[in-house]
Amino acid sequence: MISERLIINCINDAHSIAGAGFAVSDADGHVIAEVGSVDGEQITVDIMDGDDTVLILTAGKDAGEVAVQLVASQLRNLITACADRVDRNSFFRDLLLGSMLPVEVYNRAERLHIDRNVRRCVYVIEPVVQKDNNLIEMVKELFYSEAGDHVTAVDESRIVVIKALSDSDEAEDLEESARMLVDMAESEAMCDVRVSYGTVASDIKGVSASYREAKMALEVAKIFYPMKKTIEYSNLGVGRLIYQLPVDLCQLFVKEIFGDNIPEEIDEEILSTVTKFFENNLNVSETSRQLYIHRNTLIYRIEKLQKATGLDVRVFDDALTLKIALMVVNYMKYIKGSE
């Protein structure tokens, strides 16, 4: 339904142009907005939505029949535009949630004049702490329906952007849009966010899959790549593989590698040391430099880890095994915490 603010703006403009009084009431005769005087002789027009009267426009006789009909026409157009906006939002929400059959997707898109053959990509924006009410309004200023974009909220914690793409948009452009959203949230909304995005949908029906991919990318990043702020579904690496493994298989793998000595029982200092060792591509000298420790101290910690796990992270195969095993342990912690 049309908002009261739009009605007020409409008749204020009409009053400024025609110099006459106007009033708008609902179907029961309750005045919604009034400007100027409508006393004495009046011109009244019922504004219909289908077969029902939704608004009643009243004007002073001095407004003139033509001016009154023009204002009534403007109100009808606003009602239609607002209905289309609501219908579009409902359509895109149903599309994201996959609650429509393919034929219904195409039929509703055609009725709403939505081009079904435009390439689109879905972005999911998730505040690190909590959703900022101003954030969605800021996002809407960056993406607008005239360009084929749509911004909505499927749940209370995330904002979804369905971005229409041109034929020239490539992977670098998608990443740039994600970085722009992060920068905008930090600089204007003062809100830390993560932004994920799925693969490009070649037509309207593929938007649902792109949304599922973007959601999955967020979850995978929270478990395995918590420092990343922009996450691409197509670049999740081994994290995506582990995320889709059965829990029983993960438990079996961890048991095989660590036995009863799971990583939570390994010294935190050693775990942070080996993490930095991985980041420096198993380079002892560079790792000791960045940790501000002597080379021998680093080697001592590595050998202590080897005694605890049986894995020598200076050997590539053992380093790879430990890296994957630690990721699996993080995944199991996440699953346990979600139960």
C-alpha positions as CSV (number, residue, x, y, z in Angstrom):
1,M,0.0,0.0,0.0
2,I,1.1,3.5,-0.7
3,S,2.7,5.3,2.3
4,E,1.3,8.3,4.0
5,R,4.5,10.2,3.2
6,L,4.1,9.7,-0.5
7,I,0.5,10.9,-0.3
8,I,1.5,14.0,1.6
9,N,4.3,14.8,-0.9
10,C,1.9,14.4,-3.8
11,I,-0.8,16.8,-2.6
12,N,1.8,19.3,-1.3
13,D,3.2,19.4,-4.9
14,A,-0.3,19.7,-6.3
15,H,-1.1,22.6,-3.9
16,S,2.1,24.4,-4.8
17,I,1.3,24.1,-8.5
18,A,-2.5,24.7,-8.6
19,G,-2.8,26.9,-5.5
20,A,-5.9,25.0,-4.4
21,G,-6.6,22.9,-1.4
22,F,-6.5,19.1,-1.6
23,A,-7.4,16.3,0.9
24,V,-7.0,12.5,0.7
25,S,-9.1,10.1,2.7
26,D,-9.2,6.4,3.0
27,A,-12.1,4.3,1.8
28,D,-13.9,4.9,5.2
29,G,-13.6,8.7,4.9
30,H,-10.8,9.1,7.5
31,V,-8.5,12.0,6.3
32,I,-5.0,10.8,5.7
33,A,-3.5,14.1,4.5
34,E,-4.8,17.7,3.8
35,V,-3.3,20.9,2.5
36,G,-5.0,24.2,2.0
37,S,-8.8,24.6,2.2
38,V,-11.3,22.3,0.7
39,D,-14.4,24.1,2.1
40,G,-17.3,25.1,0.0
41,E,-17.9,23.5,-3.4
42,Q,-15.7,20.4,-3.9
43,I,-14.6,18.0,-6.6
44,T,-14.3,14.4,-5.4
45,V,-12.6,11.5,-7.2
46,D,-12.6,7.9,-6.1
47,I,-9.2,6.3,-6.6
48,M,-9.6,2.6,-7.4
49,D,-7.4,-0.4,-7.1
50,G,-9.1,-3.0,-9.2
51,D,-12.8,-2.9,-8.2
52,D,-12.1,-1.4,-4.7
53,T,-11.9,2.2,-3.7
54,V,-8.7,2.7,-1.7
55,L,-8.4,6.5,-1.6
56,I,-10.8,9.4,-2.0
57,L,-9.3,12.7,-3.4
58,T,-11.2,15.9,-2.5
59,A,-10.3,19.4,-3.9
60,G,-11.8,22.8,-3.8
61,K,-13.8,23.8,-6.8
62,D,-11.1,26.4,-7.7
63,A,-8.6,23.5,-8.4
64,G,-10.3,22.8,-11.7
65,E,-11.4,19.4,-13.1
66,V,-8.2,18.9,-15.1
67,A,-5.9,19.5,-12.2
68,V,-7.9,17.2,-9.9
69,Q,-7.8,14.4,-12.5
70,L,-4.0,14.8,-12.9
71,V,-3.5,14.5,-9.1
72,A,-5.8,11.4,-9.0
73,S,-3.7,9.9,-11.9
74,Q,-0.5,10.6,-10.0
75,L,-1.9,8.9,-6.9
76,R,-3.0,5.8,-9.0
77,N,0.5,5.6,-10.5
78,L,2.1,5.8,-7.0
79,I,-0.2,3.0,-5.8
80,T,0.8,0.8,-8.8
81,A,4.5,1.5,-8.3
82,C,4.3,0.7,-4.6
83,A,2.4,-2.6,-5.3
84,D,5.0,-3.5,-7.9
85,R,7.8,-2.8,-5.4
86,V,6.1,-5.1,-2.8
87,D,5.5,-7.8,-5.5
88,R,9.1,-7.6,-6.7
89,N,10.5,-7.9,-3.2
90,S,8.2,-10.9,-2.5
91,F,9.3,-12.4,-5.9
92,F,13.0,-12.1,-5.1
93,R,12.6,-13.4,-1.6
94,D,10.7,-16.5,-2.9
95,L,13.3,-16.9,-5.6
96,L,16.2,-16.8,-3.1
97,L,14.5,-19.4,-0.9
98,G,13.8,-21.7,-3.8
99,S,10.1,-21.8,-3.1
100,M,8.9,-21.5,-6.7
101,L,8.7,-24.0,-9.6
102,P,10.8,-23.0,-12.6
103,V,7.7,-22.2,-14.7
104,E,6.4,-20.0,-11.9
105,V,9.7,-18.1,-11.7
106,Y,9.6,-17.3,-15.4
107,N,5.9,-16.3,-15.3
108,R,6.2,-14.0,-12.3
109,A,9.3,-12.4,-13.7
110,E,7.5,-11.7,-17.0
111,R,4.5,-10.1,-15.1
112,L,6.9,-7.9,-13.1
113,H,8.9,-6.9,-16.2
114,I,12.1,-8.5,-14.8
115,D,14.5,-9.5,-17.5
116,R,15.0,-13.2,-16.9
117,N,18.1,-13.5,-19.2
118,V,20.3,-11.0,-17.4
119,R,23.4,-12.4,-15.7
120,R,23.2,-12.0,-11.9
121,C,25.4,-12.6,-8.9
122,V,24.1,-12.8,-5.3
123,Y,26.0,-11.1,-2.4
124,V,25.3,-11.8,1.2
125,I,26.4,-9.2,3.8
126,E,26.7,-10.3,7.4
127,P,27.6,-7.8,10.2
128,V,30.3,-9.3,12.5
129,V,28.5,-8.2,15.6
130,Q,24.9,-7.3,14.9
131,K,22.8,-5.9,12.0
132,D,22.8,-2.2,11.7
133,N,19.4,-0.8,10.7
134,N,21.0,1.9,8.7
135,L,23.2,-0.5,6.7
136,I,20.4,-1.8,4.4
137,E,19.5,1.8,3.5
138,M,23.1,2.5,2.6
139,V,23.3,-0.6,0.5
140,K,20.2,0.3,-1.4
141,E,21.8,3.6,-2.3
142,L,24.6,1.7,-4.0
143,F,22.4,-0.8,-5.9
144,Y,19.2,0.4,-7.5
145,S,16.4,-1.3,-9.4
146,E,16.7,0.8,-12.5
147,A,20.0,-1.1,-13.1
148,G,18.3,-4.4,-12.5
149,D,19.7,-4.8,-9.0
150,H,17.6,-5.7,-5.9
151,V,18.4,-5.5,-2.2
152,T,16.4,-7.4,0.4
153,A,16.7,-9.1,3.8
154,V,15.8,-12.8,4.0
155,D,16.5,-13.1,7.7
156,E,17.2,-10.8,10.7
157,S,21.0,-11.0,10.5
158,R,21.9,-10.7,6.8
159,I,21.4,-8.4,3.8
160,V,21.2,-9.9,0.3
161,V,22.1,-8.1,-2.9
162,I,21.1,-9.5,-6.2
163,K,23.4,-7.7,-8.6
164,A,22.7,-7.5,-12.4
165,L,25.8,-7.9,-14.4
166,S,26.9,-6.6,-17.8
167,D,28.5,-8.9,-20.4
168,S,31.8,-7.3,-19.7
169,D,31.8,-8.0,-15.9
170,E,34.4,-10.5,-14.9
171,A,35.7,-12.1,-11.6
172,E,37.7,-9.0,-10.7
173,D,34.6,-6.8,-11.0
174,L,32.7,-9.2,-8.6
175,E,35.5,-9.0,-6.1
176,E,35.6,-5.2,-6.4
177,S,31.9,-4.9,-5.6
178,A,32.4,-7.1,-2.5
179,R,35.3,-4.9,-1.3
180,M,33.3,-1.8,-2.0
181,L,30.5,-3.1,0.3
182,V,33.0,-3.8,3.1
183,D,34.6,-0.4,2.7
184,M,31.2,1.4,2.7
185,A,30.0,-0.5,5.8
186,E,33.2,0.4,7.7
187,S,33.5,4.0,6.6
188,E,29.8,5.1,6.5
189,A,27.9,2.7,8.8
190,M,30.8,2.1,11.2
191,C,30.0,-1.6,10.9
192,D,32.4,-4.5,10.4
193,V,30.9,-6.9,7.9
194,R,31.8,-10.0,5.9
195,V,30.6,-10.2,2.3
196,S,30.4,-13.4,0.4
197,Y,29.2,-14.1,-3.1
198,G,28.2,-17.1,-5.2
199,T,28.9,-17.9,-8.9
200,V,27.2,-16.0,-11.7
201,A,23.7,-17.1,-12.6
202,S,23.2,-17.0,-16.4
203,D,19.4,-16.5,-16.0
204,I,16.9,-15.7,-13.3
205,K,16.4,-19.3,-12.3
206,G,20.0,-19.6,-11.2
207,V,19.8,-16.9,-8.6
208,S,18.7,-19.3,-6.0
209,A,21.8,-21.5,-6.4
210,S,24.1,-18.4,-6.3
211,Y,22.4,-17.4,-3.0
212,R,23.0,-20.9,-1.5
213,E,26.6,-20.7,-2.6
214,A,27.1,-17.3,-1.0
215,K,25.6,-18.5,2.3
216,M,27.8,-21.6,2.3
217,A,30.8,-19.4,1.6
218,L,30.1,-17.3,4.7
219,E,29.8,-20.4,6.9
220,V,33.0,-21.9,5.5
221,A,34.9,-18.6,6.0
222,K,33.8,-18.3,9.6
223,I,35.2,-21.7,10.4
224,F,38.4,-21.8,8.4
225,Y,39.2,-18.2,7.3
226,P,37.9,-15.9,10.0
227,M,40.1,-13.0,9.0
228,K,38.8,-12.8,5.5
229,K,36.2,-10.1,4.8
230,T,35.3,-10.9,1.2
231,I,34.7,-14.5,0.4
232,E,34.2,-16.0,-3.1
233,Y,32.4,-19.4,-3.3
234,S,34.6,-20.5,-6.1
235,N,37.8,-19.8,-4.1
236,L,37.2,-21.7,-0.8
237,G,39.9,-24.2,-1.3
238,V,40.1,-27.2,1.0
239,G,37.7,-25.6,3.5
240,R,34.8,-26.3,1.2
241,L,35.8,-30.0,1.0
242,I,36.0,-30.4,4.8
243,Y,32.7,-28.5,5.3
244,Q,30.9,-31.2,3.3
245,L,32.5,-34.2,5.0
246,P,30.3,-36.3,7.3
247,V,31.1,-35.7,11.0
248,D,31.8,-39.4,11.6
249,L,34.5,-39.4,8.9
250,C,36.0,-36.2,10.5
251,Q,36.2,-37.9,13.9
252,L,37.8,-41.0,12.4
253,F,40.4,-38.8,10.7
254,V,41.3,-36.8,13.8
255,K,41.5,-40.0,15.9
256,E,43.9,-41.5,13.3
257,I,46.2,-38.4,13.3
258,F,46.2,-37.4,17.0
259,G,44.9,-40.4,18.9
260,D,43.6,-39.2,22.2
261,N,45.9,-36.1,22.2
262,I,43.6,-33.7,20.3
263,P,44.9,-30.2,19.5
264,E,43.1,-28.5,22.3
265,E,45.5,-30.3,24.7
266,I,48.6,-29.1,22.8
267,D,50.3,-26.0,24.1
268,E,48.7,-22.9,22.6
269,E,52.1,-21.3,22.1
270,I,53.2,-24.2,20.0
271,L,50.0,-24.1,17.9
272,S,50.4,-20.4,17.3
273,T,54.0,-21.0,16.3
274,V,53.2,-23.7,13.8
275,T,50.4,-21.6,12.3
276,K,52.9,-18.8,11.7
277,F,55.3,-21.5,10.3
278,F,52.6,-22.5,7.7
279,E,52.0,-18.8,6.8
280,N,55.7,-18.5,5.9
281,N,55.7,-21.6,3.7
282,L,57.7,-23.7,6.3
283,N,60.6,-21.2,6.3
284,V,62.3,-21.5,9.7
285,S,64.4,-18.3,9.4
286,E,61.5,-16.1,8.4
287,T,59.1,-17.6,11.0
288,S,61.6,-17.0,13.8
289,R,62.2,-13.5,12.6
290,Q,58.5,-12.6,12.7
291,L,58.0,-14.3,16.1
292,Y,61.0,-12.5,17.5
293,I,62.5,-15.7,18.8
294,H,65.8,-17.5,18.2
295,R,65.9,-20.1,15.4
296,N,66.8,-22.8,18.0
297,T,63.7,-21.9,20.0
298,L,61.5,-22.4,17.0
299,I,63.1,-25.7,16.2
300,Y,62.6,-26.8,19.9
301,R,58.9,-26.0,19.6
302,I,58.6,-27.9,16.3
303,E,60.3,-30.9,17.9
304,K,58.0,-30.7,20.9
305,L,55.0,-30.7,18.6
306,Q,56.5,-33.7,16.8
307,K,56.7,-35.6,20.1
308,A,53.1,-34.8,20.8
309,T,51.6,-35.7,17.4
310,G,54.2,-37.8,15.6
311,L,54.3,-35.2,12.8
312,D,57.4,-33.2,11.8
313,V,56.1,-30.0,10.2
314,R,59.4,-29.4,8.5
315,V,58.5,-32.3,6.2
316,F,55.9,-31.2,3.6
317,D,53.7,-34.3,3.9
318,D,53.5,-34.0,7.7
319,A,52.9,-30.3,7.5
320,L,50.0,-30.9,5.0
321,T,48.5,-33.6,7.2
322,L,48.7,-31.4,10.3
323,K,47.3,-28.4,8.5
324,I,44.2,-30.3,7.3
325,A,43.8,-32.0,10.6
326,L,43.7,-28.7,12.4
327,M,41.1,-27.5,10.0
328,V,39.0,-30.6,10.6
329,V,39.2,-30.0,14.4
330,N,38.0,-26.4,13.9
331,Y,35.1,-27.8,11.8
332,M,34.1,-30.3,14.5
333,K,34.2,-27.5,17.1
334,Y,31.9,-25.5,14.9
335,I,29.5,-28.4,14.5
336,K,29.5,-29.0,18.3
337,G,28.9,-25.4,19.0
338,S,25.9,-25.3,16.5
339,E,24.1,-28.2,18.2
